């Protein structure tokens, strides 16, 4: 039984491909960070190699080994904060031509392949064009257009959508025993990403860092011009957090717009509503819309490997000034 919350259509597609003996040589899982791409890829790898009566059973030796990362035919490859290089792809190619040791399939999962070097991406094309008989490649990326079109065209694309807030809240309560009020807040803050909600439920520092970044945004808006650039320099000291910070700030500006349009029920950052109600009085709708769009543009530039500090400096110049006499 597939141990996946939501994403029913994707699970159905993958299960059907196994049942019909029509497994593709490569799949591309797309969707936001923490949406469940790698979890689904590992579950698919288990289903491909499961020896139980109902795949994936979760109990057989193959399923248990894949769950703990010790199955010799299933490998999870990520850059671990760095770009996946050509040497890792060459190692995959060497392994892919070998027959499986224990299972029916060799499965290589390449996580966040949008961060791979151009040389690595081009090298992978050889395997995609001439796939070994028992090899399945599973790639994960936020969006398909972040990869070479030639790579995408040789994969079956599986798009994962954000989960409903109610589904995440219920899952947190039933599976992870999170208190109802906390589960409701985390579900809202997750943006439909169950993985983020689970991580935040088990690590209080995630919410504390979120608070710090929102407080930092409020301080940033109270100064103007080049006086904002030290904030950009400070954020760039931890490049791995930049995309998440801009995602968070996008939700804040979106919430501000919703409050301006008198739609409070749809606000994501409900625990910061009082602060936003005070701030929203000081901006006009156009300023809020422009700030939201600028934040999203900066986030997209980072996804495309733009200069981070320059992107942030331009963004901060676009942000409006928060002052009490603002009209």
Secondary structure in CASP SS format (residue, H / E / C, confidence):
PFRMAT SS
TARGET T0000
AUTHOR 0000-0000-0000
METHOD secondary structure of the structure
MODEL  1
X C 1.00
X C 1.00
X C 1.00
X C 1.00
X C 1.00
X C 1.00
X C 1.00
X H 1.00
X H 1.00
X H 1.00
X H 1.00
X H 1.00
X H 1.00
X H 1.00
X H 1.00
X H 1.00
X H 1.00
X H 1.00
X H 1.00
X C 1.00
X C 1.00
X C 1.00
X C 1.00
X C 1.00
X C 1.00
X E 1.00
X E 1.00
X E 1.00
X E 1.00
X E 1.00
X C 1.00
X C 1.00
X C 1.00
X C 1.00
X C 1.00
X C 1.00
X H 1.00
X H 1.00
X H 1.00
X H 1.00
X H 1.00
X H 1.00
X H 1.00
X H 1.00
X H 1.00
X H 1.00
X H 1.00
X H 1.00
X H 1.00
X C 1.00
X C 1.00
X C 1.00
X C 1.00
X C 1.00
X C 1.00
X C 1.00
X C 1.00
X C 1.00
X C 1.00
X C 1.00
X H 1.00
X H 1.00
X H 1.00
X H 1.00
X H 1.00
X H 1.00
X H 1.00
X H 1.00
X C 1.00
X C 1.00
X C 1.00
X C 1.00
X C 1.00
X E 1.00
X E 1.00
X E 1.00
X E 1.00
X C 1.00
X C 1.00
X C 1.00
X C 1.00
X C 1.00
X C 1.00
X C 1.00
X C 1.00
X H 1.00
X H 1.00
X H 1.00
X H 1.00
X H 1.00
X H 1.00
X H 1.00
X H 1.00
X H 1.00
X H 1.00
X H 1.00
X C 1.00
X C 1.00
X C 1.00
X C 1.00
X C 1.00
X C 1.00
X C 1.00
X C 1.00
X C 1.00
X E 1.00
X E 1.00
X E 1.00
X E 1.00
X E 1.00
X C 1.00
X C 1.00
X H 1.00
X H 1.00
X H 1.00
X C 1.00
X C 1.00
X H 1.00
X H 1.00
X H 1.00
X H 1.00
X H 1.00
X H 1.00
X H 1.00
X H 1.00
X H 1.00
X H 1.00
X H 1.00
X H 1.00
X C 1.00
X C 1.00
X C 1.00
X C 1.00
X C 1.00
X E 1.00
X E 1.00
X E 1.00
X E 1.00
X E 1.00
X E 1.00
X E 1.00
X C 1.00
X C 1.00
X H 1.00
X H 1.00
X H 1.00
X C 1.00
X C 1.00
X H 1.00
X H 1.00
X H 1.00
X H 1.00
X C 1.00
X C 1.00
X C 1.00
X E 1.00
X E 1.00
X E 1.00
X E 1.00
X C 1.00
X C 1.00
X C 1.00
X C 1.00
X C 1.00
X H 1.00
X H 1.00
X H 1.00
X H 1.00
X H 1.00
X H 1.00
X H 1.00
X H 1.00
X H 1.00
X H 1.00
X H 1.00
X H 1.00
X C 1.00
X C 1.00
X C 1.00
X H 1.00
X H 1.00
X H 1.00
X H 1.00
X H 1.00
X H 1.00
X H 1.00
X H 1.00
X H 1.00
X H 1.00
X H 1.00
X C 1.00
X C 1.00
X C 1.00
X H 1.00
X H 1.00
X H 1.00
X H 1.00
X H 1.00
X H 1.00
X H 1.00
X H 1.00
X H 1.00
X C 1.00
X H 1.00
X H 1.00
X H 1.00
X H 1.00
X H 1.00
X H 1.00
X H 1.00
X H 1.00
X H 1.00
X H 1.00
X H 1.00
X H 1.00
X H 1.00
X H 1.00
X H 1.00
X H 1.00
X H 1.00
X C 1.00
X C 1.00
X C 1.00
X C 1.00
X H 1.00
X H 1.00
X H 1.00
X H 1.00
X H 1.00
X H 1.00
X H 1.00
X H 1.00
X H 1.00
X H 1.00
X H 1.00
X H 1.00
X H 1.00
X H 1.00
X H 1.00
X H 1.00
X H 1.00
X H 1.00
X H 1.00
X H 1.00
X H 1.00
X H 1.00
X H 1.00
X H 1.00
X H 1.00
X H 1.00
X H 1.00
X H 1.00
X H 1.00
X H 1.00
X H 1.00
X H 1.00
X H 1.00
X H 1.00
X H 1.00
X H 1.00
X C 1.00
X C 1.00
X C 1.00
X H 1.00
X H 1.00
X H 1.00
X C 1.00
X C 1.00
X C 1.00
X H 1.00
X H 1.00
X H 1.00
X H 1.00
X H 1.00
X H 1.00
X H 1.00
X H 1.00
X H 1.00
X H 1.00
X H 1.00
X C 1.00
X C 1.00
X C 1.00
X C 1.00
X H 1.00
X H 1.00
X H 1.00
X H 1.00
X H 1.00
X H 1.00
X H 1.00
X H 1.00
X H 1.00
X H 1.00
X H 1.00
X H 1.00
X H 1.00
X H 1.00
X H 1.00
X H 1.00
X H 1.00
X H 1.00
X H 1.00
X C 1.00
X C 1.00
X C 1.00
X C 1.00
X H 1.00
X H 1.00
X H 1.00
X H 1.00
X H 1.00
X H 1.00
X H 1.00
X H 1.00
X H 1.00
X H 1.00
X H 1.00
X C 1.00
X C 1.00
X C 1.00
X C 1.00
X C 1.00
X C 1.00
X C 1.00
X C 1.00
X C 1.00
END
